[in-house]
Amino acid sequence: MLILEGERTYPSISESIDRFLEKAEEEEVEVSYEFYPHKKHIPMITQFFGQEVRDMMMCWALFEKKQVSQEKRRA
């Protein structure tokens, strides 16, 4: 199993990775963990996918950002 983490990964993801690695060690599961300095989460992960998937993820991220912005205006 491969786990990747970027220096600029969201804190909640980093915390989940820490908990997962602890549990994997307890269960003696072989895990390969790699840390990438100066990397954000989404660009680091999307580098493994083709352009079509990257475009789709970018559209989703922009949609989510727009939704959050609209919710803040309503509040």
C-alpha positions in Angstrom: 0.0 0.0 0.0 1.3 3.4 -0.9 0.5 6.6 1.1 1.6 10.0 -0.2 1.5 13.2 1.8 2.4 16.7 0.7 3.8 19.4 3.0 0.7 21.5 2.2 -1.8 18.7 2.6 -5.0 19.6 4.4 -4.6 19.2 8.2 -7.5 16.7 8.5 -5.9 14.5 5.9 -2.5 14.6 7.6 -4.2 13.6 10.9 -5.9 10.7 9.2 -2.7 9.6 7.7 -1.0 9.6 11.2 -3.9 7.5 12.6 -3.9 5.1 9.7 -0.1 4.6 9.9 -0.3 3.8 13.6 -3.1 1.3 13.0 -1.3 -0.3 10.1 1.8 -0.7 12.3 -0.3 -2.4 15.0 -1.8 -4.7 12.4 1.6 -5.3 10.8 0.4 -4.1 7.4 3.2 -3.2 5.0 2.8 0.5 4.0 5.1 2.6 1.9 4.8 6.2 3.0 6.3 9.1 1.1 6.4 12.8 2.0 6.7 15.5 -0.6 7.8 18.9 0.5 6.2 22.0 -1.0 3.3 20.0 -2.5 -0.4 20.7 -2.1 -2.7 17.7 -1.8 -4.8 18.0 -5.0 -1.9 18.7 -7.5 0.2 15.9 -5.9 -2.6 13.4 -6.3 -3.8 14.4 -9.7 -0.3 14.0 -11.2 -1.1 10.3 -11.2 -4.2 10.7 -13.4 -4.7 11.6 -17.1 -5.6 15.1 -18.3 -9.3 14.2 -18.5 -9.5 13.2 -14.8 -7.4 16.3 -13.8 -9.9 18.5 -15.7 -12.8 16.9 -14.1 -11.3 17.3 -10.6 -10.5 21.0 -11.3 -14.2 21.6 -12.3 -15.3 19.8 -9.1 -13.0 22.0 -7.0 -14.2 25.2 -8.6 -17.8 24.1 -8.2 -17.2 23.3 -4.5 -15.5 26.7 -4.0 -18.5 28.4 -5.6 -20.9 26.5 -3.4 -19.0 27.5 -0.2 -18.9 31.2 -1.4 -22.7 31.2 -2.0 -23.3 29.6 1.5 -21.2 32.3 3.2 -23.2 35.0 1.4 -26.5 33.5 2.6 -25.3 33.3 6.2 
